[in-house]
Amino acid sequence: MSATQNRAGWPAGFFVGQRVSVPSAAQVEAFRKVPVAHAGDCMGRSTGATGLVAYHNSLSLTMCGPAITVRVRPGDNMMIHKAIEIAQPGDVIVIDGGGDLTQALIGGLMRTSALTKKIGGFVVDGAVRDLAEWAEGVIPVYARGHTFRGPSKEGPGEVNVPIACSGMVVNPGDLILGDADGVIAVPVDQLDALLPLVLAHADKEDGIRATNRAGTADPERFNALLRKKGCPV
């Protein structure tokens, strides 16, 4: 039984697990400049979060770090506080709040704590508040929406368990990438195989961009596809 499954002694609905594996520092650094779109393209274009808004007010601020996952009762943030407490510098806290927007799960005071601990960012399937503070940038935050209504602190909740966040499956330790296009999770055991694919994808796009800019793009790139569909081009 893995550490994340050993619930002996925990009351129903409460749990704080340990991450079994996390990306190495070298893996994190290698992916730091990988665009979310490139990772998504190379992972089949069928993964990643949907419906999230970037509240950090910066198109250039990016996110890359190991996930600490949190599942909470909608509108309650007790276990998010616990996740911040145990987080290491660079960790990204990913929260399954059930998509509820009636009460905010994180706000400005928690942002201050996160800045002190050098947390790498937040991804919230729920609401945030204190938007002016988040809009200062520095720490990325993606959320489903916002409201001024604050949360309760009663529980239950679980930390470092598999979760679903805005349509994205996230396991503790997954590498979380975020940029102006959105957020994606990459399982640790796929990182080494994915890296050469995203680098090759970037080179391919650079080549296409160059021919588009020069006006020398090969029309056969799409005409051949159209002919396969029966189009008389």
C-alpha positions as CSV (number, residue, x, y, z in Angstrom):
1,M,0.0,0.0,0.0
2,S,1.4,3.4,-1.0
3,A,1.8,6.3,1.4
4,T,-1.0,8.1,-0.4
5,Q,-3.4,5.2,0.4
6,N,-2.6,4.6,4.0
7,R,-5.5,6.2,5.8
8,A,-5.2,4.4,9.2
9,G,-6.0,6.7,12.0
10,W,-7.6,9.4,9.8
11,P,-11.3,10.3,10.3
12,A,-13.6,9.9,7.3
13,G,-13.1,12.7,4.8
14,F,-9.8,13.9,6.2
15,F,-6.4,12.9,4.9
16,V,-2.9,14.2,4.3
17,G,-0.8,11.9,2.1
18,Q,2.8,12.0,0.9
19,R,3.8,12.3,-2.7
20,V,5.4,9.0,-3.9
21,S,7.3,10.6,-6.8
22,V,8.0,14.2,-7.9
23,P,10.0,15.5,-10.9
24,S,13.7,16.1,-10.5
25,A,15.0,19.6,-10.4
26,A,16.5,18.9,-13.8
27,Q,13.2,17.8,-15.2
28,V,11.4,20.9,-13.8
29,E,14.1,23.2,-15.3
30,A,13.9,21.4,-18.7
31,F,10.1,22.1,-18.9
32,R,10.2,25.6,-17.6
33,K,10.0,27.2,-21.0
34,V,7.8,24.6,-22.7
35,P,4.5,26.2,-23.9
36,V,1.4,24.6,-22.6
37,A,0.1,24.4,-26.1
38,H,3.1,22.3,-27.2
39,A,2.7,19.9,-24.3
40,G,-0.9,19.6,-25.1
41,D,-0.3,19.0,-28.8
42,C,2.2,16.2,-28.0
43,M,-0.1,14.6,-25.4
44,G,-2.9,14.1,-27.9
45,R,-4.7,17.4,-27.7
46,S,-7.2,15.8,-25.3
47,T,-5.9,16.7,-21.9
48,G,-5.5,19.8,-19.7
49,A,-7.8,22.0,-17.7
50,T,-10.7,23.9,-19.3
51,G,-12.7,26.9,-18.2
52,L,-10.0,28.5,-16.0
53,V,-9.2,32.2,-15.8
54,A,-5.7,33.6,-15.1
55,Y,-6.1,36.1,-12.3
56,H,-2.5,37.2,-12.0
57,N,-2.9,39.8,-14.8
58,S,0.2,38.9,-16.7
59,L,0.6,37.2,-20.0
60,S,4.3,36.6,-19.4
61,L,4.0,35.0,-16.0
62,T,4.4,31.2,-16.3
63,M,4.1,28.3,-13.9
64,C,6.1,25.1,-13.7
65,G,6.3,22.9,-10.6
66,P,5.3,19.6,-8.9
67,A,1.6,19.3,-7.8
68,I,0.4,19.2,-4.3
69,T,-3.2,18.2,-4.8
70,V,-6.1,19.1,-2.5
71,R,-9.7,18.0,-2.5
72,V,-12.1,20.1,-0.4
73,R,-15.7,20.4,0.3
74,P,-17.0,23.2,-1.9
75,G,-16.6,26.5,0.0
76,D,-14.2,25.2,2.6
77,N,-10.5,25.8,2.6
78,M,-9.2,24.2,5.8
79,M,-7.0,21.6,4.0
80,I,-5.7,24.2,1.5
81,H,-4.1,25.9,4.5
82,K,-2.5,22.5,5.4
83,A,-1.3,22.2,1.8
84,I,0.4,25.6,2.0
85,E,2.0,24.6,5.3
86,I,3.7,21.5,3.9
87,A,4.5,22.9,0.4
88,Q,8.1,23.2,-0.7
89,P,9.4,26.2,-2.8
90,G,8.2,25.8,-6.4
91,D,5.3,23.5,-5.6
92,V,2.0,24.2,-7.4
93,I,-1.2,23.7,-5.3
94,V,-4.0,22.2,-7.4
95,I,-7.4,22.3,-5.8
96,D,-10.6,20.3,-6.6
97,G,-13.3,22.6,-5.2
98,G,-16.0,21.0,-7.3
99,G,-16.3,24.0,-9.5
100,D,-18.3,25.8,-6.9
101,L,-18.4,29.6,-7.1
102,T,-20.5,30.6,-4.1
103,Q,-17.5,30.9,-1.7
104,A,-13.9,31.8,-2.5
105,L,-11.3,29.1,-1.6
106,I,-8.2,31.3,-1.6
107,G,-7.6,35.0,-1.1
108,G,-5.1,37.7,-0.4
109,L,-3.9,36.5,3.0
110,M,-3.2,33.0,1.7
111,R,-1.4,34.7,-1.2
112,T,0.9,36.4,1.3
113,S,1.7,33.0,2.9
114,A,2.3,31.5,-0.5
115,L,4.7,34.3,-1.4
116,T,6.6,33.8,1.8
117,K,7.0,30.0,1.1
118,K,7.8,30.7,-2.6
119,I,5.0,28.5,-3.8
120,G,4.9,28.2,-7.6
121,G,1.2,28.8,-8.2
122,F,-2.4,27.8,-7.6
123,V,-4.9,26.1,-9.8
124,V,-8.4,26.3,-8.4
125,D,-11.5,24.5,-9.6
126,G,-13.5,27.0,-7.6
127,A,-13.5,30.7,-6.8
128,V,-10.9,33.2,-5.6
129,R,-11.2,36.6,-4.0
130,D,-9.0,39.7,-3.4
131,L,-8.5,40.1,-7.1
132,A,-6.4,43.3,-6.8
133,E,-3.8,41.5,-4.8
134,W,-3.6,38.6,-7.2
135,A,-3.4,41.0,-10.1
136,E,-0.1,42.3,-8.8
137,G,1.4,39.2,-10.4
138,V,4.5,37.4,-8.9
139,I,2.5,34.2,-8.2
140,P,0.3,32.6,-10.9
141,V,-3.3,31.8,-10.0
142,Y,-5.8,30.1,-12.3
143,A,-9.4,29.7,-11.1
144,R,-12.9,28.9,-12.3
145,G,-14.3,32.3,-11.1
146,H,-14.3,34.8,-8.3
147,T,-16.6,36.0,-5.4
148,F,-16.1,38.3,-2.4
149,R,-17.8,35.6,-0.1
150,G,-15.2,34.0,2.1
151,P,-14.9,30.2,2.9
152,S,-15.5,28.1,6.0
153,K,-12.8,26.3,7.8
154,E,-14.4,23.1,8.9
155,G,-13.4,20.4,6.5
156,P,-13.5,17.7,5.4
157,G,-10.7,17.7,2.9
158,E,-7.7,15.6,1.5
159,V,-4.2,16.5,0.5
160,N,-2.0,14.6,-2.0
161,V,-4.7,12.3,-3.4
162,P,-5.7,11.9,-7.1
163,I,-8.2,14.6,-8.1
164,A,-10.1,16.1,-11.0
165,C,-9.5,19.8,-11.5
166,S,-11.5,21.5,-14.2
167,G,-11.6,18.4,-16.4
168,M,-8.0,17.6,-15.8
169,V,-6.8,14.5,-13.9
170,V,-4.0,15.4,-11.5
171,N,-2.0,13.0,-9.3
172,P,0.3,14.2,-6.5
173,G,3.7,15.1,-7.9
174,D,2.5,15.6,-11.5
175,L,4.4,18.5,-13.2
176,I,2.0,21.4,-13.6
177,L,2.6,23.8,-16.5
178,G,0.7,27.1,-16.8
179,D,1.0,30.1,-19.2
180,A,-1.2,32.5,-21.0
181,D,-3.0,29.6,-22.8
182,G,-3.9,27.7,-19.7
183,V,-2.8,24.8,-17.5
184,I,-1.8,21.2,-18.1
185,A,-0.6,18.3,-15.9
186,V,2.2,15.9,-17.0
187,P,2.6,12.7,-15.1
188,V,6.1,12.2,-13.7
189,D,6.7,8.9,-15.6
190,Q,5.9,10.6,-19.0
191,L,8.3,13.6,-18.6
192,D,11.4,12.0,-20.1
193,A,9.5,10.7,-23.1
194,L,7.6,13.9,-23.6
195,L,10.6,16.3,-23.6
196,P,12.1,15.4,-27.0
197,L,8.7,15.5,-28.5
198,V,8.0,19.0,-27.3
199,L,11.4,20.2,-28.4
200,A,10.9,18.7,-31.9
201,H,7.4,20.3,-32.0
202,A,8.9,23.7,-31.3
203,D,11.5,23.3,-34.1
204,K,8.7,22.2,-36.5
205,E,6.6,25.3,-35.6
206,D,9.6,27.6,-36.0
207,G,10.0,26.2,-39.5
208,I,6.4,26.7,-40.4
209,R,6.5,30.2,-38.9
210,A,9.5,31.1,-41.0
211,T,7.8,30.0,-44.3
212,N,4.6,31.8,-43.3
213,R,6.5,35.0,-42.7
214,A,8.4,34.7,-46.0
215,G,5.2,33.8,-47.9
216,T,6.8,30.5,-49.1
217,A,4.5,28.1,-47.3
218,D,3.9,24.9,-49.3
219,P,0.2,24.7,-50.4
220,E,0.5,20.9,-50.5
221,R,0.5,20.9,-46.7
222,F,-3.2,21.4,-46.7
223,N,-4.2,20.6,-50.3
224,A,-3.1,17.0,-49.9
225,L,-5.3,16.7,-46.8
226,L,-8.3,18.2,-48.7
227,R,-7.8,15.8,-51.6
228,K,-8.0,12.9,-49.2
229,K,-11.4,14.2,-48.1
230,G,-12.5,14.2,-51.7
231,C,-12.2,17.9,-52.3
232,P,-11.3,18.8,-55.9
233,V,-8.4,21.2,-55.3
